[in-house]
Amino acid sequence: CMPRPPSPLDVWLRVTLPSGRRWAALSDLSSRGVDPRGPELLRLFLLLESPSRRRTRRGGGAPPPRALRRAAAMALLALCRERPALGRSARAQAAIGRGIALALPPNVSAPRLLRGLLSPDECAALLAAAVAHGEAHGWGSLHRKYPTVDLPVAKLRGGGAVVSALQERAFPAFGRFFGEAYGPADALVMRDCFVAKYEAGGQSGLAGHVDASLLSLVMTLSPPGEFEGGGTHFEHAGRTLSPPQGDAVLFLGKVFHEGRPITRGTRFVLVALVDKRGTVA
């Protein structure tokens, strides 16, 4: 019985083969496509999910090398570019988010810290407005796919000034941090801006996901000592960032990330989702 010849995906994932042969295989794979319910797409999902999958009782082994996961990411992105329907499921969206983080250069995929985005007094005023509005009208959720307990900043006292401050202070930082493709500041638009609340014993965190926006910002509103745990976790970078009050984490919205659960108290964060005019996120 003759052995089965390697498929284009097999060839592409053999990262030690000559690059010319591998790129030809990837071109072949993306042009012919894969079965949405077939083993090839499942194989890519499993490779990309490997850092977050629990090991079996026997140990499960180490996750695949980064080079192999990066190859899986590039294959999935190529397939979805040719056939966007492959990327519509929640699992596919998460895999694409992981894939983007792996396929991009580290200086673009890495989250960045912006210090002193809002002053302690500005944070305190916004937090007081959010708490007062929540007590009077209740907290809601603006988001169906990855719901949080939140309030739109536009409905809060002084919310317009907060949005203006973000546009003035944070928008220029996106281009500085991630490159000219993510600027200039006057080409960026606020897609969404809200205060989210995480409580120990309630919604304490948010599962891994990607945002609807091109760019994202998460800023700590709570003063020191009000909570323990939490933070924005970036699987591809192996980092959980929980900056102090007034400091923000900036990142690409389509990079997979997670809101780590808090273990005590209440954590309030300001979230801004940002797009660029004329760009599809």
matplotlib code that plots the C-alpha trace (Angstrom):
import matplotlib.pyplot as plt

x = [0.0, 1.5, 1.7, -0.6, 1.2, 1.3, -1.5, -0.8, -1.5, 0.9, 3.7, 3.0, 3.1, 6.5, 8.4, 11.8, 11.1, 12.4, 10.4, 9.6, 7.9, 6.0, 4.7, 3.6, 1.7, 0.0, -1.1, -2.5, -4.3, -5.9, -7.0, -8.7, -10.1, -11.1, -14.3, -15.7, -16.5, -13.4, -10.3, -7.9, -9.8, -10.1, -6.3, -5.7, -8.0, -6.4, -2.9, -3.9, -5.9, -3.1, -1.8, -5.2, -6.2, -5.9, -3.5, -4.8, -4.3, -1.2, 0.4, -0.7, 2.8, 4.1, 2.2, 3.5, 6.5, 5.7, 6.8, 4.3, 1.5, 2.5, 2.3, -1.2, -2.2, -1.0, -2.8, -6.1, -5.9, -5.2, -8.1, -10.5, -9.3, -10.4, -13.6, -14.8, -17.6, -15.0, -14.4, -17.9, -18.2, -17.2, -14.5, -13.2, -13.2, -11.2, -8.7, -8.4, -7.7, -5.0, -3.7, -3.4, -1.4, 1.0, 1.2, 1.9, 5.4, 5.8, 6.1, 2.6, 0.9, 2.3, 0.1, 1.4, 1.0, 0.0, 0.7, -1.4, -4.2, -6.6, -5.6, -6.8, -9.4, -10.7, -10.9, -12.7, -15.2, -16.0, -16.3, -18.6, -20.8, -21.0, -21.8, -24.5, -26.0, -26.0, -27.7, -30.4, -31.0, -29.2, -26.3, -26.8, -24.9, -24.2, -22.7, -24.4, -21.6, -19.2, -21.5, -20.1, -21.9, -21.4, -22.7, -22.1, -19.9, -22.1, -24.9, -22.7, -22.2, -19.0, -18.9, -18.4, -15.3, -13.9, -14.4, -12.6, -9.7, -9.3, -9.3, -6.7, -4.4, -4.9, -5.5, -2.0, -0.5, -1.9, 0.1, 3.2, 2.9, 1.7, 2.8, 1.4, -1.2, -3.0, -3.0, -3.0, -5.1, -7.5, -8.3, -9.5, -13.1, -14.6, -16.7, -17.7, -16.8, -18.1, -17.4, -17.3, -17.8, -16.3, -17.3, -16.0, -19.1, -20.7, -19.2, -15.6, -14.0, -14.5, -13.6, -11.1, -12.3, -11.5, -13.1, -15.2, -12.8, -9.5, -8.0, -8.8, -8.0, -8.7, -8.0, -8.2, -10.7, -10.6, -8.3, -5.6, -6.7, -10.3, -9.8, -7.5, -6.8, -8.1, -6.1, -6.1, -4.4, -2.7, -2.1, 0.4, 2.6, 2.2, 1.4, -1.4, -1.5, -3.3, -2.0, -2.8, -5.6, -5.5, -3.0, -4.3, -3.5, -3.6, -3.7, -5.1, -8.8, -8.4, -5.7, -7.1, -7.3, -9.1, -10.4, -8.9, -11.3, -10.9, -10.8, -11.9, -13.7, -15.0, -12.9, -14.1, -12.4, -12.9, -13.0, -12.7, -13.1, -11.6, -11.8, -10.0, -12.1, -12.2, -10.8, -12.6, -11.7]
y = [0.0, 3.3, 6.0, 8.9, 11.9, 14.9, 17.4, 21.1, 21.7, 19.0, 20.6, 24.1, 23.1, 21.4, 24.5, 23.0, 22.5, 24.9, 28.1, 28.0, 24.6, 25.7, 28.9, 27.0, 24.6, 27.5, 29.1, 25.7, 25.3, 28.7, 28.4, 25.1, 25.7, 23.3, 21.7, 24.0, 20.8, 18.9, 17.7, 20.4, 23.3, 21.5, 20.8, 24.6, 25.4, 22.9, 24.2, 27.8, 26.8, 24.8, 27.2, 27.5, 23.8, 21.9, 19.0, 15.5, 13.4, 11.8, 15.2, 16.2, 17.3, 20.8, 23.1, 23.1, 25.4, 29.0, 28.6, 25.8, 27.9, 30.9, 28.7, 27.5, 31.2, 32.2, 29.2, 30.1, 33.8, 32.9, 30.5, 33.1, 35.8, 33.7, 32.4, 34.7, 32.4, 30.1, 32.8, 33.4, 31.0, 32.1, 29.4, 30.6, 34.3, 33.3, 31.3, 34.2, 36.5, 34.2, 33.9, 37.6, 38.0, 35.3, 36.4, 40.1, 41.4, 41.6, 45.4, 45.5, 42.7, 43.5, 45.6, 48.9, 51.0, 54.6, 56.3, 59.1, 59.0, 60.5, 62.2, 60.7, 63.6, 62.8, 59.1, 59.8, 62.1, 59.6, 56.8, 58.8, 59.6, 55.9, 54.7, 57.4, 56.6, 52.9, 53.4, 55.6, 53.7, 50.3, 48.9, 47.3, 45.6, 47.2, 44.0, 40.7, 38.6, 39.2, 40.9, 43.0, 44.9, 48.4, 52.0, 54.1, 57.1, 59.4, 58.9, 60.0, 63.4, 64.8, 62.0, 64.3, 65.8, 62.3, 61.3, 64.5, 63.8, 60.3, 61.6, 64.3, 62.1, 58.5, 58.7, 60.0, 57.2, 54.5, 55.7, 56.1, 52.6, 50.5, 52.4, 54.9, 52.4, 53.1, 56.9, 59.8, 60.8, 62.8, 59.8, 57.8, 57.7, 56.5, 53.4, 52.8, 54.1, 52.6, 52.0, 48.3, 46.8, 43.5, 42.2, 39.3, 37.0, 38.5, 38.9, 38.9, 38.7, 38.2, 35.1, 35.3, 37.2, 39.8, 43.2, 44.6, 47.5, 48.1, 49.4, 49.1, 50.8, 49.6, 52.0, 51.4, 53.6, 52.1, 53.6, 51.4, 48.7, 48.5, 45.0, 42.1, 40.0, 41.1, 42.6, 42.2, 39.0, 38.5, 34.8, 35.3, 37.5, 35.6, 38.9, 40.1, 43.9, 45.6, 49.2, 51.6, 54.1, 56.4, 54.3, 52.4, 49.3, 50.0, 47.1, 46.0, 45.1, 41.9, 40.5, 37.7, 38.9, 38.1, 39.9, 38.0, 37.5, 39.6, 37.7, 40.6, 43.9, 45.7, 46.7, 49.5, 50.1, 52.6, 50.9, 52.6, 50.9, 52.9, 52.6, 54.4, 56.1, 54.1, 51.0, 47.7, 46.5]
z = [0.0, -1.1, 1.6, 1.2, -0.2, 2.2, 1.8, 1.2, 4.9, 5.9, 3.8, 5.0, 8.6, 8.2, 9.2, 8.4, 4.7, 2.1, 2.2, -1.6, -1.3, 1.8, 0.2, -2.9, -0.6, 1.2, -2.1, -3.2, 0.2, 0.1, -3.5, -3.1, 0.4, 3.2, 4.4, 7.2, 9.2, 8.1, 9.9, 8.4, 9.9, 13.2, 13.1, 12.8, 15.6, 18.0, 17.2, 17.9, 21.0, 22.5, 25.1, 26.7, 26.5, 29.7, 29.8, 30.1, 33.2, 31.6, 31.2, 27.7, 26.7, 26.0, 23.5, 20.0, 19.2, 18.4, 14.8, 14.2, 15.8, 13.7, 10.6, 11.6, 12.1, 8.7, 7.1, 8.9, 7.9, 4.3, 4.2, 5.8, 3.4, 0.4, 2.1, 4.9, 5.8, 7.5, 10.1, 11.3, 14.2, 17.7, 17.8, 14.4, 15.6, 18.7, 16.6, 14.1, 17.1, 18.3, 14.8, 14.2, 17.4, 16.2, 12.6, 13.3, 14.1, 17.9, 17.9, 16.5, 18.3, 21.8, 24.1, 25.2, 28.4, 28.3, 31.6, 33.1, 30.5, 33.1, 36.4, 39.7, 40.0, 36.5, 37.3, 40.6, 38.9, 36.1, 38.6, 40.9, 37.9, 36.8, 40.3, 40.8, 37.4, 38.2, 41.5, 39.9, 36.7, 37.0, 35.1, 31.8, 29.0, 25.6, 24.2, 23.3, 22.1, 25.0, 27.6, 30.4, 33.2, 31.8, 31.1, 28.1, 28.9, 26.8, 29.4, 32.3, 33.8, 32.2, 29.7, 26.7, 28.3, 29.0, 25.3, 24.2, 26.6, 25.1, 21.6, 22.5, 24.7, 23.6, 19.8, 18.9, 21.0, 18.7, 15.8, 17.9, 19.4, 16.4, 13.3, 10.8, 9.6, 13.0, 12.7, 12.4, 15.3, 13.3, 11.1, 14.2, 15.4, 18.7, 18.0, 21.6, 25.0, 28.3, 31.9, 32.8, 36.3, 37.6, 41.0, 43.0, 43.4, 40.3, 36.8, 37.9, 34.4, 30.7, 28.7, 25.9, 22.8, 20.1, 19.9, 17.1, 16.7, 14.9, 18.2, 21.8, 25.1, 28.7, 31.5, 35.3, 37.0, 40.5, 43.1, 44.7, 47.1, 45.9, 44.3, 43.9, 40.8, 37.4, 34.5, 30.7, 29.7, 26.3, 25.7, 22.8, 24.9, 28.2, 30.0, 32.2, 32.5, 35.3, 35.4, 38.3, 38.2, 35.2, 33.2, 30.1, 28.1, 24.3, 21.8, 18.4, 18.8, 16.8, 19.1, 21.3, 24.9, 28.2, 31.2, 34.1, 37.1, 40.2, 43.5, 45.9, 45.7, 42.6, 39.6, 37.3, 33.9, 31.1, 27.7, 24.4, 21.0, 18.2, 14.4, 11.5, 8.8, 5.6, 7.3, 8.0, 11.4]

ax = plt.figure().add_subplot(projection="3d")
ax.plot(x, y, z, "-o")
ax.set_aspect("equal")
plt.show()
